Amino acid sequence: MANAEHSGRPAEAFGATAADTARTRLRAARLGLWLLAAVLAVRQVAVVLGTPRGERLTDLETWVGPDGVLHVNGSLYDSTRFTGTPFGGLVLKPLTRAAEQALGWGWTFGTLLLVAALGLVVARALPQPVTRRTALLAAPVTISLLMLSLPVRNTLWLGQTSIIPVLLVLLGCFVVRDWRAAGVLIGLAAALQPTVLLFAALLWFTGRRRAAAATGASFTAVTVLAWAAMPHDSYTYWVHHMAGVGLGGEADALANQSLHGALLRLGLSGPLEIGLFLSLGAAVAALGVRRAVRYARDGQLLLAVALTGCAAIVVSPTTWQHQLLWVLLAVVGRVGKRASDRYVWPVAVILVMTLPAKMMLPNMAALYPLRDNAVLLAAVAAATVVPFLPRTSPYYRAPVPTQYAQPVPTRWRRVPLLPVLKRVLTRPNLLLELLLIRVTYAAYQQVRLGATGGTNTGGRARAEAHGRQILDIERFLHIDIEHWANHAVVKVGWLRDFFDFYYESFHFVVPLSVLALLYWRRPVDYRWARASLGFATLLALVGFWLYPLAPPRLMPNLGVIDTVHGVQDFSKPDYGTLTALTNQYAAMPSLHFGWSLWCGLVIAIVAPKWWMKALGLLHPFFTVSAIVATGNHWVLDAVGGALVVGGGFGLSYLFMGPRARSATATAALTAPAEGAAGAVKSTESAGSAAQEKNPAPS
């Protein structure tokens, strides 16, 4: 050490080694992301081309197939199947024969090339300055997100052209320097999607008036050209259908994510609906363009383009799912002063644009208006109300940092701590937590149901065979008490009602209540407990997948009475009241008992008084009694639930280290954090306190 300090050479070598290691990791991350983008592209091609011809590229088939509208001598809009503009039909008509010959491979790979070009342009257009890491990783991340997004997946599946207008606008705004060429590109995009004309206003108010004029002139020229070549079709589209209204599917269909479609779904119609649509649409367009102009002048032109596109989505009479790509571009905006809040907006946008709406919100009638219009609401929020930070804000590049406890080594020194599971001293963003919990639970339900191939019929024989195995093991161990306990409880009415109520009601209420209390009162313990519960649930999913098991109530000839769901008709392939909703054979391990045991252990660990600890431990006792007495689980299922909970706590300890003390979290929450510098200082002092209170295990 002394020689190193005097000579300086070993220190320089060490610094060079660290820099080389960082560069190597960056290159590896970049290569991995490019491989991910390639895998996603290959998967999309396989999904499209692996589908029978009559079920894929249906829109393209409608246009150029043997009976396609581009073959007919009459109007393109006689069947209302063609939803493009007359200019789009004029361009596609000469390409009909070539499109027929290349239908499938050529069109699909052409679309993938357009997506790749779009991702490269977006990565290049990120607001400056950007770090070297961002510059290197932006392109593969953008292309991967595009491949996962619903608009791109729908475009590939349907054979649509909706990526072309977005790419033309971005080329005109970021790549082409000549104002004439930029105006022509955006004008052509508007000729394919008329609401793109809103970008002319963005160009005009940001000082690019000649480009705005060229946009209007180009749009007018090609529209007049299409009118001269196809006067009847042009009249039908622009006058009779009012720029495409009524073409394609029904205007009130869920696929129409425009303000007009949302108002129709709410039951409005006639002059009232038209008046609301025009007035609200004009307000959104004006406010959206105004905000876009402000962010463009601030140097965030990509965000300005995204907001203008979101406003165009709202004001269009019909905005089908494959035309919603503008919302995904709004992910570049930065929202929130704290680092922990910075992820809320991008995560919400990515989830809305990549997952079905049913995974975002529960299946409740009161939430249907939100669920049915999720993408539209995201577009409206982006265009009008989301408080994106300007680059002049001190929090734009340096948000208030998250406060972490001092890292400590785990028992297994060679296993690194996971960066995303650091011991954070402040509570996470509530909206982000609720969103992730909902999406995670929806994914859990899908995987749980998929463990039997999506139906209970397919896994019935295997699940019943496993049930007989469990019963034989319990008989060998003399713990086969399910039949006795079930019939003993059935004979006592109030006891049966109590266990039925406990089984149906406390499974979700108690874990959610524990999480809520920890979130509000013990943020450090909340993160530790949440991670442990997540790991336990993940391990349980593995058990459901590998070992589908019929519970006692679904075992033929066992004589167990289903006290909760009613009498089962074993003569039917699908029986029981819940077979269409969930996997009936996800019995091993029992998460009913596992989650209750997690609640009991967490309460016993963090509760300040002995009677609270004892009350918490009663919950798993009542739960195991309920699941056995009602015939919904074997005794060994509870053992499996205990094992996955133990595994969850073990993995949490392995990757996060020991549980941080709540006193540290309280001190950190009461410490003032004024600005980024003050927050960093608070972080250092909090970390020192955590190190003193939680010395590393020897």
Secondary structure, 3 states (H helix, E strand, C coil): CHHHHHHCHHHHHHHHHHHHHHHHHHHHHHHHHHHHHHHHHHHHHHHHHCCCHHHCCHHHHHHHCCCCCCCCCCCCCCCCCCCCCHHHHHHHHHHHHHHHHCCCHHHHHHHHHHHHHHHHHHHHCCCCCCCHHHHHHHHHHHHHHHHHCHHHHHHHHHCCCCHHHHHHHHHHHHHCCCHHHHHHHHHHHHHHCHHHHHHHHHHHHCCCHHHHHHHHHHHHHHHHHHHHHCHHHHHHHHHHCCCCCCCCCCCCCCCCCCHHHHHHHCCCCHHHHHHHHHHHHHHHHHHHHHHHHHHHHCCCHHHHHHHHHHHHHHHCCCCCHHHCHHHHHHHHCCCCCEHHHCCHHHHHHHHHHHCCHHHHCCCCHHHHHHHHCHHHHHHHHHHHCCCCCCCCCCCCCCCECCCECCCCCCCCCCCCCCHHHCCECCCCCHHHHHHHHHHHHHHHHHHHHHCCCCCCCCCHHHHHHHHHHHHHHHHHHCCCCHHHHHHHHHCCHHHHHHHHHHHHHHHHHHHHHHHHHHHHHCHHHHHHHHHHHHHHHHHHHHHHHHCCECCHHHCCCCCCCCCCCCCCCCCCCCCCCCCCCCCCCECCCCHHHHHHHHHHHHHHHHCCCHHHHHHHHHHHHHHHHHHHHCCCCCHHHHHHHHHHHHHHHHHHHHHHCCCCCHHHHHHHHHCCCCHHHHHHHHHHHHHHHHHHHCCCCC
